């Protein structure tokens, strides 16, 4: 079947989004010429931020495995694990030769498509997850061949519960340790007949069919028991969702989905002057990984996954976003507090998906502020105010494995980042500041003075590495960021009470965790010797380089040089998230070639699905999920953040556009990346040199853009009028902006 025919039938062309994309934008599509065989490595994900599915695109049999991000086994006293919810199986009974097979996932419109031809009949399916309608939709059709669609549909509970079939609706449901869940699928056929059997629905001679699937649990983060309502109420909620959509046609469901998704996704374009290749995505990764299209696609895949796994609701994306097909996933598919959940949110703001930060913020603030809640009890055990967490966390406040006290400061840096990008003062006052303040109080109670009179955190470690000591770099750098950002927040909010006075005092005495060791490295511990060539995957002593902001060539250069020594000592080997972190670190050190080299290594094609720390086992699967291995989504988000960091940076002094551009991306442009201060930035470059940067100011105020060694020809407003600017000796260009206005810096 021709591509154009498919596009016509399903309105799949980019213009369906109504964004004007297509003409000028390179389509962002993952595509394959075979069905998926392995869930982890080749099935493709759709998600609406809370529920999601993986489709295989099978010809004789299709499997659509689905999840709800809140479906967990475990409780407030038991770790448990994130659970699979169930599967839909479509059996087509087709036996003829299959030709023209294509399976794809469009990131531009978040629609999956499978198409092929058997015995002259074209089969086309579509898959999407709608955020506004809270459903997953599968559409099946035989365009141009009326009455040729035949299949049977089964629904399978991942916990071996029975499936109920009533009319054209199938339901699964049950109760785990704490939670009740239910999922329902409604089948609508156009033409032909639908017959119900106790275990399946049979469609015969239809023109087309739509399956609408949804699921829910009675999880409630804000309830002291973590549950609101019983199994019956969950069922009622699920049923009500589907009843509301009873009269909504497939076309309308899709239109609602596109109208919601496309404006969010199309906010950012990154173009390294590479067109869509004519080969499949697995071939792209395996044989052409130097094609910059892969970098464009991988960048946008992280944005796609953010929208698909982190919109609305009360829970952040987990170790696999929200996709999981087993009940005993690696590391419980949980919330790890020592890099993983944080990395999931590294790209969110810069990649212009600020709304998607909400679930993480909701989760952290709700748990941290629960009076005598489980996180506060961790602090009480240590005679501290505030709250703290261990490394592993389920969704019921249960927290175990090694304590990770500085994670509270790390989470707070995220709360601050959301403000730094949005300048939303109501959010800062009402949501972020109270948690930041409480977290500072935890450290007021915990910090002790060392022999030099500096304040240090006693008994800390570098996550999963080395001894427990006083004043390790990881803890100090994070507490330093917490104190500094809380003081900045107090300043914005014009708070000057006794707490702020104490904070100022303690901040002045706090060890900042930056100490240069005997071989020129950033010291990881205070007593323990740093071993040259220690290649541990965590870069915990480099928090101040990335994601924090203290180490920069625009601050004291000695620490930037020392960070370089430390990074070189750690080496380039790593898997999954660790390589992505290194991409971002080298970008912060303005070394685009090194960052690029690491990115290429991070995109190494693998099919290893078991847990391994072997450098050669990690990389990406052919579906572009990041392989720790096993699949861990943090590496996807980390790579998107790393690529963004190569294109734009918040330096301590201003915005740096193209700070780490590799030769491989010598020509290109981006639009819609965000920077601190409410600025949205577009840039065009050629031969590796910035040509034009456009800044849109959301909140007004002074804009500072770092242009070392370059003198702008002019700065102009949207009407082409000259705007006054100054440039200092370092190259920092400063001009004032008005809210909502655009400014072009022409070089
Ligand atoms: C951290 C890492 C592991 C793994 C786990 C989920 O503890 O050290 O490598 O990513 O999280």
Boltz pocket constraint, residues with backbone or C-beta under 6 A from the ligand:
constraints:
  - pocket:
      binder: B
      contacts: [[A, 319], [A, 331], [A, 336], [A, 338], [A, 340], [A, 464], [A, 537], [A, 628], [A, 632]]
      max_distance: 6.0
